[in-house]
């Protein structure tokens, strides 16, 4: 396991615990009549998708590094489509709680989107900085 993957998994686990545990407790405390029993499954969905995303990114980085951007964008599109499908299925099956579910799901989507964007941006910036230092050392 690479350092990048380990850091991503640790940070994503922490984010999931915070959003799932503390966020769920706060949501239930502030707005108990809109809280729904499936709330902990939302951060779990994004956590599982994050594991898939970092695994695919790491695999691409080792085998086809020239396609990193395409794979990253593909993962973003896949997460968006999977999220839309989950939201639609939930709204069709459970109609009473759909408004609260949609707002909560979208809020979690944005939280994980911001986190992933920050993580991969800093990863790419650090990678470019290391490459620049290596080039300067060689020259």
N, CA, C and O atoms as a GROMACS GRO file, in nm:
protein
  556
    1UNK      N    1   0.084  -0.117   0.000
    1UNK     CA    2   0.000   0.000   0.000
    1UNK      C    3   0.090   0.124   0.000
    1UNK      O    4   0.184   0.135   0.079
    2UNK      N    5   0.059   0.216  -0.088
    2UNK     CA    6   0.140   0.336  -0.098
    2UNK      C    7   0.102   0.436   0.013
    2UNK      O    8  -0.002   0.424   0.076
    3UNK      N    9   0.190   0.532   0.034
    3UNK     CA   10   0.167   0.634   0.136
    3UNK      C   11   0.044   0.716   0.100
    3UNK      O   12  -0.036   0.752   0.187
    4UNK      N   13   0.027   0.747  -0.027
    4UNK     CA   14  -0.087   0.825  -0.072
    4UNK      C   15  -0.218   0.753  -0.042
    4UNK      O   16  -0.313   0.812   0.009
    5UNK      N   17  -0.222   0.625  -0.075
    5UNK     CA   18  -0.344   0.547  -0.052
    5UNK      C   19  -0.372   0.536   0.098
    5UNK      O   20  -0.486   0.550   0.141
    6UNK      N   21  -0.268   0.512   0.177
    6UNK     CA   22  -0.285   0.501   0.321
    6UNK      C   23  -0.338   0.633   0.379
    6UNK      O   24  -0.431   0.633   0.460
    7UNK      N   25  -0.278   0.745   0.338
    7UNK     CA   26  -0.324   0.875   0.387
    7UNK      C   27  -0.469   0.903   0.347
    7UNK      O   28  -0.548   0.952   0.427
    8UNK      N   29  -0.501   0.871   0.223
    8UNK     CA   30  -0.638   0.893   0.176
    8UNK      C   31  -0.737   0.808   0.257
    8UNK      O   32  -0.841   0.858   0.300
    9UNK      N   33  -0.704   0.682   0.278
    9UNK     CA   34  -0.794   0.594   0.352
    9UNK      C   35  -0.810   0.639   0.497
    9UNK      O   36  -0.921   0.636   0.552
   10UNK      N   37  -0.700   0.680   0.560
   10UNK     CA   38  -0.709   0.728   0.698
   10UNK      C   39  -0.792   0.856   0.708
   10UNK      O   40  -0.877   0.868   0.796
   11UNK      N   41  -0.766   0.950   0.618
   11UNK     CA   42  -0.840   1.076   0.622
   11UNK      C   43  -0.987   1.056   0.585
   11UNK      O   44  -1.074   1.120   0.644
   12UNK      N   45  -1.014   0.969   0.490
   12UNK     CA   46  -1.153   0.942   0.452
   12UNK      C   47  -1.227   0.870   0.564
   12UNK      O   48  -1.345   0.894   0.587
   13UNK      N   49  -1.156   0.780   0.633
   13UNK     CA   50  -1.217   0.712   0.748
   13UNK      C   51  -1.253   0.814   0.856
   13UNK      O   52  -1.362   0.809   0.913
   14UNK      N   53  -1.161   0.904   0.884
   14UNK     CA   54  -1.188   1.008   0.983
   14UNK      C   55  -1.306   1.096   0.940
   14UNK      O   56  -1.393   1.127   1.021
   15UNK      N   57  -1.308   1.136   0.814
   15UNK     CA   58  -1.418   1.218   0.763
   15UNK      C   59  -1.550   1.143   0.774
   15UNK      O   60  -1.651   1.202   0.811
   16UNK      N   61  -1.550   1.015   0.743
   16UNK     CA   62  -1.672   0.935   0.749
   16UNK      C   63  -1.721   0.922   0.893
   16UNK      O   64  -1.841   0.930   0.919
   17UNK      N   65  -1.630   0.902   0.986
   17UNK     CA   66  -1.668   0.894   1.128
   17UNK      C   67  -1.726   1.028   1.173
   17UNK      O   68  -1.827   1.031   1.244
   18UNK      N   69  -1.663   1.137   1.133
   18UNK     CA   70  -1.712   1.269   1.172
   18UNK      C   71  -1.849   1.299   1.111
   18UNK      O   72  -1.941   1.342   1.180
   19UNK      N   73  -1.860   1.276   0.980
   19UNK     CA   74  -1.986   1.306   0.912
   19UNK      C   75  -2.095   1.207   0.954
   19UNK      O   76  -2.209   1.246   0.978
   20UNK      N   77  -2.060   1.080   0.964
   20UNK     CA   78  -2.158   0.979   1.000
   20UNK      C   79  -2.197   0.983   1.146
   20UNK      O   80  -2.316   0.981   1.179
   21UNK      N   81  -2.100   0.989   1.234
   21UNK     CA   82  -2.128   0.987   1.377
   21UNK      C   83  -2.170   1.121   1.433
   21UNK      O   84  -2.282   1.137   1.480
   22UNK      N   85  -2.080   1.216   1.427
   22UNK     CA   86  -2.108   1.347   1.484
   22UNK      C   87  -2.213   1.422   1.402
   22UNK      O   88  -2.301   1.487   1.457
   23UNK      N   89  -2.203   1.411   1.270
   23UNK     CA   90  -2.303   1.476   1.184
   23UNK      C   91  -2.441   1.416   1.206
   23UNK      O   92  -2.540   1.490   1.209
   24UNK      N   93  -2.450   1.283   1.220
   24UNK     CA   94  -2.577   1.218   1.246
   24UNK      C   95  -2.635   1.258   1.381
   24UNK      O   96  -2.755   1.283   1.393
   25UNK      N   97  -2.548   1.265   1.482
   25UNK     CA   98  -2.593   1.307   1.614
   25UNK      C   99  -2.644   1.451   1.611
   25UNK      O  100  -2.748   1.482   1.668
   26UNK      N  101  -2.570   1.539   1.544
   26UNK     CA  102  -2.612   1.680   1.534
   26UNK      C  103  -2.742   1.692   1.456
   26UNK      O  104  -2.831   1.768   1.493
   27UNK      N  105  -2.753   1.617   1.348
   27UNK     CA  106  -2.874   1.620   1.266
   27UNK      C  107  -2.995   1.573   1.347
   27UNK      O  108  -3.102   1.634   1.341
   28UNK      N  109  -2.976   1.466   1.424
   28UNK     CA  110  -3.085   1.415   1.506
   28UNK      C  111  -3.119   1.512   1.620
   28UNK      O  112  -3.236   1.527   1.655
   29UNK      N  113  -3.018   1.576   1.677
   29UNK     CA  114  -3.042   1.670   1.787
   29UNK      C  115  -3.113   1.797   1.741
   29UNK      O  116  -3.203   1.847   1.809
   30UNK      N  117  -3.073   1.849   1.627
   30UNK     CA  118  -3.128   1.974   1.577
   30UNK      C  119  -3.264   1.953   1.509
   30UNK      O  120  -3.356   2.033   1.527
   31UNK      N  121  -3.275   1.847   1.432
   31UNK     CA  122  -3.394   1.827   1.349
   31UNK      C  123  -3.443   1.682   1.359
   31UNK      O  124  -3.440   1.611   1.259
   32UNK      N  125  -3.488   1.637   1.475
   32UNK     CA  126  -3.520   1.495   1.492
   32UNK      C  127  -3.639   1.447   1.408
   32UNK      O  128  -3.645   1.329   1.375
   33UNK      N  129  -3.733   1.534   1.374
   33UNK     CA  130  -3.848   1.490   1.296
   33UNK      C  131  -3.813   1.468   1.149
   33UNK      O  132  -3.891   1.406   1.077
   34UNK      N  133  -3.698   1.516   1.102
   34UNK     CA  134  -3.654   1.490   0.964
   34UNK      C  135  -3.544   1.386   0.955
   34UNK      O  136  -3.506   1.344   0.846
   35UNK      N  137  -3.492   1.345   1.070
   35UNK     CA  138  -3.388   1.242   1.071
   35UNK      C  139  -3.449   1.109   1.027
   35UNK      O  140  -3.560   1.075   1.067
   36UNK      N  141  -3.376   1.035   0.945
   36UNK     CA  142  -3.425   0.905   0.898
   36UNK      C  143  -3.322   0.798   0.933
   36UNK      O  144  -3.203   0.826   0.943
   37UNK      N  145  -3.370   0.677   0.951
   37UNK     CA  146  -3.285   0.567   0.997
   37UNK      C  147  -3.172   0.530   0.903
   37UNK      O  148  -3.072   0.474   0.948
   38UNK      N  149  -3.184   0.560   0.777
   38UNK     CA  150  -3.081   0.525   0.680
   38UNK      C  151  -2.968   0.626   0.670
   38UNK      O  152  -2.883   0.613   0.582
   39UNK      N  153  -2.967   0.726   0.758
   39UNK     CA  154  -2.864   0.830   0.749
   39UNK      C  155  -2.721   0.775   0.749
   39UNK      O  156  -2.641   0.819   0.667
   40UNK      N  157  -2.685   0.681   0.838
   40UNK     CA  158  -2.546   0.633   0.840
   40UNK      C  159  -2.502   0.565   0.709
   40UNK      O  160  -2.383   0.552   0.683
   41UNK      N  161  -2.598   0.522   0.629
   41UNK     CA  162  -2.563   0.458   0.501
   41UNK      C  163  -2.510   0.558   0.398
   41UNK      O  164  -2.437   0.519   0.307
   42UNK      N  165  -2.545   0.683   0.412
   42UNK     CA  166  -2.499   0.784   0.316
   42UNK      C  167  -2.348   0.803   0.325
   42UNK      O  168  -2.280   0.792   0.223
   43UNK      N  169  -2.290   0.832   0.443
   43UNK     CA  170  -2.144   0.843   0.450
   43UNK      C  171  -2.075   0.710   0.414
   43UNK      O  172  -1.966   0.710   0.357
   44UNK      N  173  -2.139   0.598   0.448
   44UNK     CA  174  -2.082   0.468   0.413
   44UNK      C  175  -2.075   0.451   0.261
   44UNK      O  176  -1.977   0.397   0.209
   45UNK      N  177  -2.177   0.497   0.188
   45UNK     CA  178  -2.177   0.493   0.041
   45UNK      C  179  -2.057   0.570  -0.014
   45UNK      O  180  -1.986   0.521  -0.102
   46UNK      N  181  -2.034   0.690   0.038
   46UNK     CA  182  -1.923   0.772  -0.011
   46UNK      C  183  -1.788   0.715   0.032
   46UNK      O  184  -1.689   0.730  -0.040
   47UNK      N  185  -1.783   0.651   0.147
   47UNK     CA  186  -1.659   0.587   0.193
   47UNK      C  187  -1.622   0.471   0.101
   47UNK      O  188  -1.507   0.458   0.059
   48UNK      N  189  -1.718   0.386   0.070
   48UNK     CA  190  -1.693   0.272  -0.019
   48UNK      C  191  -1.653   0.321  -0.157
   48UNK      O  192  -1.562   0.266  -0.219
   49UNK      N  193  -1.721   0.424  -0.205
   49UNK     CA  194  -1.685   0.477  -0.337
   49UNK      C  195  -1.546   0.541  -0.333
   49UNK      O  196  -1.474   0.535  -0.432
   50UNK      N  197  -1.509   0.601  -0.220
   50UNK     CA  198  -1.375   0.659  -0.205
   50UNK      C  199  -1.267   0.552  -0.210
   50UNK      O  200  -1.162   0.572  -0.271
   51UNK      N  201  -1.293   0.436  -0.148
   51UNK     CA  202  -1.198   0.324  -0.155
   51UNK      C  203  -1.181   0.279  -0.299
   51UNK      O  204  -1.069   0.256  -0.345
   52UNK      N  205  -1.292   0.267  -0.372
   52UNK     CA  206  -1.287   0.230  -0.512
   52UNK      C  207  -1.209   0.334  -0.593
   52UNK      O  208  -1.129   0.299  -0.679
   53UNK      N  209  -1.234   0.461  -0.564
   53UNK     CA  210  -1.170   0.570  -0.639
   53UNK      C  211  -1.019   0.572  -0.618
   53UNK      O  212  -0.944   0.586  -0.714
   54UNK      N  213  -0.973   0.560  -0.494
   54UNK     CA  214  -0.829   0.564  -0.469
   54UNK      C  215  -0.761   0.439  -0.524
   54UNK      O  216  -0.647   0.446  -0.570
   55UNK      N  217  -0.830   0.326  -0.520
   55UNK     CA  218  -0.772   0.204  -0.577
   55UNK      C  219  -0.754   0.216  -0.727
   55UNK      O  220  -0.649   0.179  -0.780
   56UNK      N  221  -0.854   0.268  -0.795
   56UNK     CA  222  -0.843   0.287  -0.940
   56UNK      C  223  -0.737   0.390  -0.975
   56UNK      O  224  -0.662   0.372  -1.071
   57UNK      N  225  -0.729   0.497  -0.898
   57UNK     CA  226  -0.630   0.602  -0.923
   57UNK      C  227  -0.489   0.548  -0.902
   57UNK      O  228  -0.400   0.574  -0.983
   58UNK      N  229  -0.469   0.474  -0.794
   58UNK     CA  230  -0.337   0.416  -0.767
   58UNK      C  231  -0.299   0.314  -0.874
   58UNK      O  232  -0.184   0.310  -0.918
   59UNK      N  233  -0.393   0.233  -0.917
   59UNK     CA  234  -0.368   0.135  -1.021
   59UNK      C  235  -0.328   0.205  -1.151
   59UNK      O  236  -0.235   0.162  -1.220
   60UNK      N  237  -0.399   0.311  -1.183
   60UNK     CA  238  -0.368   0.388  -1.304
   60UNK      C  239  -0.232   0.454  -1.293
   60UNK      O  240  -0.157   0.460  -1.391
   61UNK      N  241  -0.200   0.505  -1.176
   61UNK     CA  242  -0.072   0.574  -1.156
   61UNK      C  243   0.046   0.482  -1.183
   61UNK      O  244   0.150   0.526  -1.232
   62UNK      N  245   0.030   0.354  -1.150
   62UNK     CA  246   0.139   0.259  -1.170
   62UNK      C  247   0.143   0.200  -1.311
   62UNK      O  248   0.252   0.171  -1.362
   63UNK      N  249   0.029   0.183  -1.375
   63UNK     CA  250   0.025   0.115  -1.504
   63UNK      C  251   0.016   0.210  -1.624
   63UNK      O  252   0.084   0.189  -1.724
   64UNK      N  253  -0.067   0.312  -1.614
   64UNK     CA  254  -0.081   0.408  -1.724
   64UNK      C  255  -0.084   0.551  -1.669
   64UNK      O  256  -0.190   0.614  -1.664
   65UNK      N  257   0.032   0.603  -1.627
   65UNK     CA  258   0.035   0.735  -1.563
   65UNK      C  259  -0.009   0.849  -1.655
   65UNK      O  260  -0.047   0.956  -1.607
   66UNK      N  261  -0.004   0.830  -1.784
   66UNK     CA  262  -0.046   0.934  -1.878
   66UNK      C  263  -0.196   0.954  -1.880
   66UNK      O  264  -0.244   1.054  -1.934
   67UNK      N  265  -0.270   0.862  -1.823
   67UNK     CA  266  -0.417   0.868  -1.824
   67UNK      C  267  -0.476   0.905  -1.687
   67UNK      O  268  -0.595   0.884  -1.663
   68UNK      N  269  -0.394   0.959  -1.598
   68UNK     CA  270  -0.440   0.990  -1.463
   68UNK      C  271  -0.558   1.087  -1.464
   68UNK      O  272  -0.657   1.066  -1.393
   69UNK      N  273  -0.550   1.191  -1.543
   69UNK     CA  274  -0.657   1.290  -1.546
   69UNK      C  275  -0.787   1.228  -1.596
   69UNK      O  276  -0.893   1.253  -1.540
   70UNK      N  277  -0.779   1.147  -1.702
   70UNK     CA  278  -0.899   1.084  -1.755
   70UNK      C  279  -0.962   0.989  -1.654
   70UNK      O  280  -1.085   0.986  -1.639
   71UNK      N  281  -0.880   0.912  -1.584
   71UNK     CA  282  -0.932   0.819  -1.483
   71UNK      C  283  -0.995   0.897  -1.369
   71UNK      O  284  -1.103   0.860  -1.320
   72UNK      N  285  -0.930   1.003  -1.325
   72UNK     CA  286  -0.984   1.084  -1.217
   72UNK      C  287  -1.120   1.143  -1.255
   72UNK      O  288  -1.215   1.138  -1.177
   73UNK      N  289  -1.129   1.198  -1.375
   73UNK     CA  290  -1.256   1.255  -1.420
   73UNK      C  291  -1.362   1.147  -1.438
   73UNK      O  292  -1.480   1.169  -1.409
   74UNK      N  293  -1.321   1.030  -1.486
   74UNK     CA  294  -1.413   0.918  -1.500
   74UNK      C  295  -1.469   0.877  -1.364
   74UNK      O  296  -1.588   0.848  -1.352
   75UNK      N  297  -1.384   0.874  -1.263
   75UNK     CA  298  -1.429   0.840  -1.128
   75UNK      C  299  -1.531   0.943  -1.076
   75UNK      O  300  -1.629   0.906  -1.012
   76UNK      N  301  -1.507   1.069  -1.106
   76UNK     CA  302  -1.601   1.175  -1.065
   76UNK      C  303  -1.737   1.156  -1.132
   76UNK      O  304  -1.841   1.167  -1.067
   77UNK      N  305  -1.735   1.128  -1.262
   77UNK     CA  306  -1.860   1.107  -1.334
   77UNK      C  307  -1.932   0.982  -1.284
   77UNK      O  308  -2.054   0.982  -1.268
   78UNK      N  309  -1.855   0.876  -1.258
   78UNK     CA  310  -1.916   0.754  -1.206
   78UNK      C  311  -1.981   0.778  -1.070
   78UNK      O  312  -2.090   0.728  -1.044
   79UNK      N  313  -1.915   0.854  -0.983
   79UNK     CA  314  -1.974   0.883  -0.852
   79UNK      C  315  -2.100   0.966  -0.867
   79UNK      O  316  -2.198   0.943  -0.796
   80UNK      N  317  -2.099   1.062  -0.958
   80UNK     CA  318  -2.218   1.144  -0.978
   80UNK      C  319  -2.334   1.059  -1.029
   80UNK      O  320  -2.446   1.072  -0.981
   81UNK      N  321  -2.308   0.972  -1.127
   81UNK     CA  322  -2.413   0.887  -1.181
   81UNK      C  323  -2.464   0.788  -1.077
   81UNK      O  324  -2.584   0.766  -1.066
   82UNK      N  325  -2.373   0.728  -1.001
   82UNK     CA  326  -2.414   0.635  -0.895
   82UNK      C  327  -2.497   0.708  -0.790
   82UNK      O  328  -2.594   0.653  -0.738
   83UNK      N  329  -2.460   0.830  -0.758
   83UNK     CA  330  -2.535   0.909  -0.660
   83UNK      C  331  -2.675   0.940  -0.711
   83UNK      O  332  -2.772   0.929  -0.636
   84UNK      N  333  -2.686   0.977  -0.837
   84UNK     CA  334  -2.817   1.006  -0.895
   84UNK      C  335  -2.904   0.881  -0.893
   84UNK      O  336  -3.023   0.888  -0.861
   85UNK      N  337  -2.846   0.768  -0.928
   85UNK     CA  338  -2.922   0.642  -0.928
   85UNK      C  339  -2.969   0.608  -0.787
   85UNK      O  340  -3.084   0.569  -0.768
   86UNK      N  341  -2.881   0.620  -0.688
   86UNK     CA  342  -2.919   0.592  -0.548
   86UNK      C  343  -3.030   0.686  -0.503
   86UNK      O  344  -3.126   0.642  -0.440
   87UNK      N  345  -3.017   0.814  -0.535
   87UNK     CA  346  -3.120   0.910  -0.495
   87UNK      C  347  -3.255   0.877  -0.560
   87UNK      O  348  -3.358   0.883  -0.493
   88UNK      N  349  -3.253   0.844  -0.689
   88UNK     CA  350  -3.378   0.810  -0.757
   88UNK      C  351  -3.442   0.685  -0.699
   88UNK      O  352  -3.562   0.682  -0.675
   89UNK      N  353  -3.362   0.582  -0.677
   89UNK     CA  354  -3.415   0.456  -0.622
   89UNK      C  355  -3.476   0.481  -0.484
   89UNK      O  356  -3.585   0.433  -0.455
   90UNK      N  357  -3.405   0.556  -0.401
   90UNK     CA  358  -3.456   0.583  -0.266
   90UNK      C  359  -3.586   0.661  -0.273
   90UNK      O  360  -3.681   0.630  -0.200
   91UNK      N  361  -3.592   0.762  -0.359
   91UNK     CA  362  -3.713   0.845  -0.368
   91UNK      C  363  -3.833   0.766  -0.421
   91UNK      O  364  -3.946   0.795  -0.384
   92UNK      N  365  -3.809   0.670  -0.507
   92UNK     CA  366  -3.918   0.587  -0.558
   92UNK      C  367  -3.966   0.490  -0.450
   92UNK      O  368  -4.087   0.468  -0.436
   93UNK      N  369  -3.874   0.432  -0.375
   93UNK     CA  370  -3.910   0.333  -0.274
   93UNK      C  371  -3.969   0.398  -0.149
   93UNK      O  372  -4.073   0.354  -0.100
   94UNK      N  373  -3.904   0.503  -0.098
   94UNK     CA  374  -3.947   0.568   0.026
   94UNK      C  375  -3.987   0.711  -0.006
   94UNK      O  376  -3.903   0.800  -0.009
   95UNK      N  377  -4.112   0.732  -0.031
   95UNK     CA  378  -4.158   0.864  -0.074
   95UNK      C  379  -4.171   0.965   0.039
   95UNK      O  380  -4.153   1.085   0.017
   96UNK      N  381  -4.203   0.919   0.161
   96UNK     CA  382  -4.229   1.013   0.271
   96UNK      C  383  -4.104   1.091   0.310
   96UNK      O  384  -4.113   1.211   0.338
   97UNK      N  385  -3.990   1.027   0.314
   97UNK     CA  386  -3.868   1.089   0.363
   97UNK      C  387  -3.778   1.141   0.251
   97UNK      O  388  -3.662   1.171   0.275
   98UNK      N  389  -3.830   1.151   0.131
   98UNK     CA  390  -3.744   1.181   0.017
   98UNK      C  391  -3.680   1.320   0.024
   98UNK      O  392  -3.564   1.335  -0.014
   99UNK      N  393  -3.752   1.420   0.073
   99UNK     CA  394  -3.696   1.555   0.078
   99UNK      C  395  -3.577   1.561   0.174
   99UNK      O  396  -3.472   1.615   0.140
  100UNK      N  397  -3.594   1.507   0.293
  100UNK     CA  398  -3.485   1.505   0.391
  100UNK      C  399  -3.367   1.423   0.341
  100UNK      O  400  -3.252   1.461   0.361
  101UNK      N  401  -3.396   1.310   0.277
  101UNK     CA  402  -3.290   1.226   0.223
  101UNK      C  403  -3.213   1.299   0.115
  101UNK      O  404  -3.090   1.298   0.116
  102UNK      N  405  -3.283   1.362   0.022
  102UNK     CA  406  -3.216   1.432  -0.088
  102UNK      C  407  -3.126   1.545  -0.036
  102UNK      O  408  -3.013   1.560  -0.081
  103UNK      N  409  -3.177   1.624   0.057
  103UNK     CA  410  -3.096   1.734   0.111
  103UNK      C  411  -2.974   1.682   0.185
  103UNK      O  412  -2.864   1.736   0.172
  104UNK      N  413  -2.993   1.576   0.262
  104UNK     CA  414  -2.881   1.517   0.337
  104UNK      C  415  -2.780   1.453   0.242
  104UNK      O  416  -2.659   1.469   0.260
  105UNK      N  417  -2.829   1.382   0.141
  105UNK     CA  418  -2.740   1.317   0.045
  105UNK      C  419  -2.658   1.421  -0.031
  105UNK      O  420  -2.538   1.405  -0.049
  106UNK      N  421  -2.723   1.527  -0.076
  106UNK     CA  422  -2.654   1.632  -0.152
  106UNK      C  423  -2.550   1.702  -0.063
  106UNK      O  424  -2.441   1.733  -0.110
  107UNK      N  425  -2.584   1.726   0.063
  107UNK     CA  426  -2.488   1.788   0.155
  107UNK      C  427  -2.365   1.697   0.172
  107UNK      O  428  -2.252   1.745   0.170
  108UNK      N  429  -2.388   1.567   0.189
  108UNK     CA  430  -2.276   1.473   0.201
  108UNK      C  431  -2.196   1.466   0.072
  108UNK      O  432  -2.073   1.459   0.075
  109UNK      N  433  -2.265   1.468  -0.041
  109UNK     CA  434  -2.198   1.466  -0.172
  109UNK      C  435  -2.102   1.585  -0.182
  109UNK      O  436  -1.988   1.569  -0.226
  110UNK      N  437  -2.148   1.702  -0.144
  110UNK     CA  438  -2.064   1.821  -0.151
  110UNK      C  439  -1.947   1.814  -0.054
  110UNK      O  440  -1.836   1.857  -0.088
  111UNK      N  441  -1.970   1.762   0.065
  111UNK     CA  442  -1.861   1.747   0.162
  111UNK      C  443  -1.752   1.657   0.106
  111UNK      O  444  -1.634   1.693   0.110
  112UNK      N  445  -1.790   1.540   0.055
  112UNK     CA  446  -1.691   1.447   0.002
  112UNK      C  447  -1.629   1.499  -0.128
  112UNK      O  448  -1.512   1.472  -0.155
  113UNK      N  449  -1.705   1.572  -0.208
  113UNK     CA  450  -1.651   1.631  -0.331
  113UNK      C  451  -1.543   1.733  -0.298
  113UNK      O  452  -1.438   1.734  -0.362
  114UNK      N  453  -1.568   1.818  -0.200
  114UNK     CA  454  -1.469   1.918  -0.160
  114UNK      C  455  -1.345   1.849  -0.104
  114UNK      O  456  -1.233   1.886  -0.137
  115UNK      N  457  -1.366   1.748  -0.019
  115UNK     CA  458  -1.252   1.677   0.039
  115UNK      C  459  -1.168   1.609  -0.070
  115UNK      O  460  -1.046   1.623  -0.072
  116UNK      N  461  -1.234   1.535  -0.161
  116UNK     CA  462  -1.159   1.466  -0.267
  116UNK      C  463  -1.085   1.564  -0.356
  116UNK      O  464  -0.971   1.540  -0.395
  117UNK      N  465  -1.150   1.675  -0.389
  117UNK     CA  466  -1.084   1.776  -0.472
  117UNK      C  467  -0.960   1.830  -0.402
  117UNK      O  468  -0.854   1.843  -0.464
  118UNK      N  469  -0.972   1.861  -0.274
  118UNK     CA  470  -0.858   1.910  -0.197
  118UNK      C  471  -0.747   1.805  -0.191
  118UNK      O  472  -0.630   1.837  -0.213
  119UNK      N  473  -0.781   1.680  -0.161
  119UNK     CA  474  -0.681   1.575  -0.147
  119UNK      C  475  -0.604   1.554  -0.277
  119UNK      O  476  -0.481   1.553  -0.278
  120UNK      N  477  -0.677   1.538  -0.387
  120UNK     CA  478  -0.609   1.511  -0.513
  120UNK      C  479  -0.536   1.632  -0.568
  120UNK      O  480  -0.436   1.618  -0.638
  121UNK      N  481  -0.585   1.753  -0.537
  121UNK     CA  482  -0.513   1.874  -0.577
  121UNK      C  483  -0.378   1.882  -0.505
  121UNK      O  484  -0.276   1.908  -0.568
  122UNK      N  485  -0.380   1.860  -0.373
  122UNK     CA  486  -0.253   1.866  -0.298
  122UNK      C  487  -0.161   1.752  -0.338
  122UNK      O  488  -0.039   1.769  -0.342
  123UNK      N  489  -0.217   1.635  -0.368
  123UNK     CA  490  -0.136   1.523  -0.416
  123UNK      C  491  -0.066   1.560  -0.545
  123UNK      O  492   0.054   1.537  -0.560
  124UNK      N  493  -0.139   1.615  -0.638
  124UNK     CA  494  -0.081   1.651  -0.769
  124UNK      C  495   0.019   1.764  -0.754
  124UNK      O  496   0.123   1.762  -0.820
  125UNK      N  497  -0.008   1.862  -0.668
  125UNK     CA  498   0.085   1.973  -0.647
  125UNK      C  499   0.215   1.922  -0.585
  125UNK      O  500   0.323   1.964  -0.626
  126UNK      N  501   0.206   1.832  -0.488
  126UNK     CA  502   0.326   1.774  -0.426
  126UNK      C  503   0.405   1.691  -0.527
  126UNK      O  504   0.528   1.693  -0.527
  127UNK      N  505   0.334   1.618  -0.611
  127UNK     CA  506   0.401   1.536  -0.712
  127UNK      C  507   0.478   1.623  -0.811
  127UNK      O  508   0.590   1.590  -0.849
  128UNK      N  509   0.419   1.733  -0.853
  128UNK     CA  510   0.486   1.824  -0.945
  128UNK      C  511   0.606   1.891  -0.879
  128UNK      O  512   0.709   1.913  -0.943
  129UNK      N  513   0.592   1.924  -0.751
  129UNK     CA  514   0.701   1.987  -0.678
  129UNK      C  515   0.820   1.891  -0.666
  129UNK      O  516   0.935   1.931  -0.683
  130UNK      N  517   0.791   1.765  -0.635
  130UNK     CA  518   0.898   1.665  -0.625
  130UNK      C  519   0.966   1.645  -0.759
  130UNK      O  520   1.089   1.632  -0.766
  131UNK      N  521   0.888   1.643  -0.866
  131UNK     CA  522   0.943   1.624  -1.000
  131UNK      C  523   1.031   1.744  -1.036
  131UNK      O  524   1.136   1.727  -1.098
  132UNK      N  525   0.989   1.865  -0.999
  132UNK     CA  526   1.066   1.985  -1.028
  132UNK      C  527   1.199   1.983  -0.952
  132UNK      O  528   1.303   2.019  -1.007
  133UNK      N  529   1.195   1.941  -0.824
  133UNK     CA  530   1.318   1.932  -0.744
  133UNK      C  531   1.414   1.827  -0.801
  133UNK      O  532   1.535   1.848  -0.803
  134UNK      N  533   1.360   1.715  -0.847
  134UNK     CA  534   1.444   1.612  -0.908
  134UNK      C  535   1.511   1.664  -1.035
  134UNK      O  536   1.629   1.637  -1.058
  135UNK      N  537   1.437   1.737  -1.115
  135UNK     CA  538   1.493   1.794  -1.238
  135UNK      C  539   1.602   1.897  -1.207
  135UNK      O  540   1.702   1.904  -1.278
  136UNK      N  541   1.582   1.977  -1.101
  136UNK     CA  542   1.680   2.075  -1.064
  136UNK      C  543   1.807   2.008  -1.009
  136UNK      O  544   1.917   2.057  -1.032
  137UNK      N  545   1.791   1.897  -0.936
  137UNK     CA  546   1.903   1.825  -0.880
  137UNK      C  547   1.985   1.760  -0.991
  137UNK      O  548   2.108   1.759  -0.985
  138UNK      N  549   1.919   1.707  -1.092
  138UNK     CA  550   1.989   1.641  -1.203
  138UNK      C  551   2.066   1.745  -1.286
  138UNK      O  552   2.178   1.719  -1.329
  139UNK      N  553   2.005   1.860  -1.308
  139UNK     CA  554   2.067   1.964  -1.391
  139UNK      C  555   2.173   2.032  -1.314
  139UNK      O  556   2.238   2.123  -1.366
   0.00000   0.00000   0.00000
